[in-house]
């Protein structure tokens, strides 16, 4: 098992890609899943949707659906082998 984590600095209603090699190393075989938690300096209603996952990267969409406060991005954690 391999566990990786990091943060994405972004604003509201954006999308992008996290490359695992940038943060640590690629998963040798597969990434099983990614979980995210919004990072903000105020109460917000937000979601980070993961569109696709490979052993090299994951694609995300970060959406704010409630009060828009100072948003700094999200924390992510991935597990694989």
PERAVEN-V639762 format. One record per helix or strand of 2 or more residues. SS is the DSSP state (h for helix, s for strand). FROM is the first residue (numbers start at 0). TO is the last residue. If there is no record, write none. Layout:
SS_FROM_TO / SS_FROM_TO
//
This chain:
s_1_8 / s_13_18 / h_19_22 / s_30_39 / s_45_52 / s_56_63 / s_70_79
//
